[in-house]
Amino acid sequence: MAKKDKHVSETPATQWLKAHGVAYTEHVYDYVDHGGTAESAKQLGRPEHEVVKTLVMQDDRGEPLVVLMHGDRQVSTKNLARAIGARSVEPCKPEVAQRHSGFLVGGTSPFGTRKSMPVYVEASVLALPGILINGGRRGYLVGIPPSVLTEVLGARAVTCALA
């Protein structure tokens, strides 16, 4: 593990990464309400395109799913629904997302979620040399190779970014 800026206690996400033998770097920043990936990218001096957001959504049957998207892109719910064979997909309300994931909104990680959910990743994320993704706490990202998303987490690549 790389040296830490500040000490961060373990989260369900980092426990999951360690249990699966995934090496990661830790990146701590000052969390700002509604700052999102733009704020974390600015504070950490990284392109927002390489900061991946974790979104909890649900399909037309109310089944939850996780979508991993570039920080500077939006999800086309229409394209996502088509890609996963659902009639429609919509974001979960924050309290519903928290219940499914076990994480506070702003600190949601795809690793170590409370409930097992299918994970979809925007295909172009996989072409990046490295990504920063939430480590399970507000103000805390982990750096990993994007291949971890498909090879270890089991995420399915889809094309669902709005142009």
Secondary structure, DSSP 8 states (H G I E B T S, - for coil): ----SS-----HHHHHHHHTT---EEEE----TTTHHHHHHHHHT--GGGEEEEEEEEETT--EEEEEEETT--B-HHHHHHHHT-S-EEE--HHHHHHHHSS-TTS--SSS-SS---EEEEGGGGGSS-EEEEEEETTEEEEE-THHHHHTS--EEE--B--
